[in-house]
Amino acid sequence: DLAGFAAGMAAGAVMAAIFGVLVIWLNTNQYATGLALSLFGAGFSAFAGISYVQEKMPERPNFAIPGLADIPFVGPALFRHHPMVYVCVGLVLGLIWFLYRTRAGLVLRSVGESPESAHALGYPVRRIRLAAVMVGGALCGLAGAYISTVYTPLWVEGMVAGRGWIALALTTFATWRPARVLLGAYLFGGV
């Protein structure tokens, strides 16, 4: 699992770095660049993964938290998940802390909200943006690795089936606030 998660994060970070260089330094259109890289990623994964089609991973142990997993309705919803689900909740909480309680988070937010002001204060706006895009890409890659290693422990072409676009809609729905993204993810998942 860990090797798959690391590979997914690396692939996501590389794709995000390509996106960042094209958009941030070469001023290409964000939508066209994102769509082109999405199509490239889908095609490349189909090409690279052809030998893995329908190959199942070994059986996984049951990840239920004893006692809590047996609570009606709440137990299955909250306490019967793979440990990576809880790690991601921790990542969201850590991101909230980082963005709202640290100097680096404040700088990142200022670069996003007023790049001219951040540049006037001497911050390397383009490099900060690229780093933020790469971290976001790595987290997207982690999500993709979760789908193929845990959620559906096999690989088939097109298995993501547009879930990334739902995440994009979720971000807009949550007005770019991490706590709302977490709550919205549970809402979207429940629906």
C-alpha positions in Angstrom: 0.0 0.0 0.0 2.7 2.5 1.0 4.6 2.1 -2.3 1.3 2.6 -4.2 0.5 5.7 -2.2 4.0 7.1 -2.7 3.9 6.4 -6.5 0.5 8.0 -6.8 1.7 11.1 -4.9 4.8 11.3 -7.0 2.8 11.0 -10.3 0.4 13.7 -9.1 3.2 16.0 -8.1 4.9 15.6 -11.5 1.7 16.3 -13.4 0.9 19.3 -11.2 4.5 20.6 -11.7 3.9 20.4 -15.5 0.6 22.2 -15.0 2.2 24.8 -12.8 5.1 25.6 -15.2 2.7 25.9 -18.1 0.2 28.1 -16.3 2.3 30.1 -13.9 5.4 30.7 -16.0 4.1 30.4 -19.6 0.7 32.0 -18.9 -1.3 29.3 -20.7 -5.1 29.0 -20.1 -5.8 27.1 -16.8 -8.9 25.4 -18.1 -7.4 24.2 -21.4 -4.1 23.2 -19.7 -6.0 21.3 -17.0 -8.2 19.5 -19.5 -5.3 18.6 -21.8 -3.3 17.2 -18.8 -6.4 15.3 -17.6 -6.8 13.7 -21.0 -3.0 12.9 -21.2 -3.1 11.4 -17.7 -6.1 9.1 -18.6 -4.4 8.0 -21.8 -1.0 7.5 -20.3 -2.5 5.5 -17.4 -4.3 3.3 -19.9 -1.1 2.7 -21.8 1.1 2.1 -18.7 -1.4 0.0 -16.8 -2.5 -2.4 -19.6 -0.6 -5.3 -17.9 -2.5 -4.7 -14.7 -6.0 -4.9 -16.1 -8.2 -7.1 -13.9 -5.3 -8.1 -11.7 -6.6 -8.2 -8.2 -4.5 -7.2 -5.1 -4.3 -9.6 -2.2 -7.2 -9.7 0.4 -7.1 -6.9 2.9 -7.7 -7.2 6.6 -10.9 -5.7 8.1 -10.2 -2.3 9.4 -12.9 -1.9 12.0 -12.3 -0.1 15.3 -13.5 -2.6 18.0 -16.5 -1.5 19.9 -17.1 1.7 17.9 -17.7 -0.1 14.6 -20.7 -1.9 16.0 -22.7 1.3 16.8 -25.8 1.3 14.6 -25.5 3.7 11.6 -22.6 5.8 13.1 -20.3 2.8 13.4 -20.2 1.8 9.7 -20.2 5.4 8.6 -17.2 6.5 10.8 -15.3 3.6 12.2 -14.9 0.9 9.5 -12.5 2.5 7.2 -9.0 1.9 6.0 -6.4 3.9 8.1 -5.7 6.2 5.1 -9.2 7.7 5.6 -8.2 8.8 9.1 -4.9 10.0 7.9 -6.6 12.2 5.3 -8.9 13.6 8.0 -5.8 14.4 10.0 -4.3 16.0 6.9 -7.3 18.2 6.6 -7.0 19.2 10.2 -3.3 19.8 9.7 -4.0 21.9 6.6 -6.5 24.0 8.6 -3.9 24.6 11.3 -1.2 25.4 8.6 -3.3 27.9 6.7 -4.8 29.8 9.6 -2.2 29.4 12.4 1.3 29.6 10.8 3.3 32.3 9.1 3.9 30.2 6.0 0.1 29.6 5.8 -0.6 33.3 6.0 2.0 33.9 3.2 0.4 31.2 1.1 -3.1 32.7 1.6 -1.7 36.2 0.8 -0.1 34.9 -2.4 -3.5 33.4 -3.4 -5.6 36.4 -2.5 -3.3 39.3 -3.4 -0.2 38.3 -5.3 0.7 41.9 -6.0 0.9 42.7 -2.3 2.9 39.5 -1.6 5.3 40.4 -4.4 5.6 43.9 -3.0 6.6 42.4 0.3 9.4 40.4 -1.4 7.8 36.9 -1.5 8.6 34.7 -4.6 5.0 34.5 -5.7 5.5 32.1 -8.7 7.6 29.7 -6.7 5.1 29.6 -3.8 2.3 29.0 -6.3 4.2 26.2 -7.9 4.9 24.6 -4.6 1.2 24.9 -3.6 0.1 23.4 -6.9 2.6 20.5 -6.5 1.4 19.7 -3.0 -2.2 19.8 -4.2 -1.2 17.4 -7.1 0.5 15.1 -4.7 -2.7 14.9 -2.6 -4.8 14.2 -5.7 -2.3 11.5 -6.6 -2.8 10.0 -3.1 -6.5 10.0 -3.7 -6.1 8.2 -7.0 -3.8 5.6 -5.4 -6.4 5.1 -2.7 -9.0 4.3 -5.3 -6.8 1.6 -7.0 -5.3 0.1 -3.9 -8.0 0.2 -1.3 -11.4 1.3 -2.5 -11.4 -1.1 -5.5 -8.3 -3.2 -5.1 -7.7 -3.7 -8.8 -6.9 -1.6 -11.8 -9.1 -1.0 -14.9 -9.0 1.8 -17.5 -11.1 4.7 -16.5 -11.7 3.5 -12.9 -11.6 7.0 -11.5 -14.8 7.7 -13.5 -14.9 11.5 -13.0 -14.4 11.5 -9.2 -11.8 14.2 -9.5 -14.3 16.5 -11.1 -16.6 15.9 -8.2 -13.8 17.0 -5.9 -13.4 20.2 -7.9 -17.1 20.8 -7.5 -16.8 20.1 -3.8 -14.1 22.7 -3.4 -16.3 25.3 -5.0 -19.2 24.2 -2.9 -17.1 24.6 0.2 -15.9 28.0 -0.8 -12.3 27.0 -0.6 -12.4 26.3 3.2 -10.8 23.0 4.3 -13.3 22.3 7.1 -16.2 22.7 4.8 -14.5 20.5 2.2 -14.3 17.7 4.8 -18.0 18.1 5.8 -19.0 18.4 2.1 -17.0 15.2 1.3 -19.0 13.3 3.8 -22.2 14.9 2.5 -21.3 14.0 -1.1 -20.2 10.5 -0.1 -23.5 9.9 1.8 -25.5 11.1 -1.2 
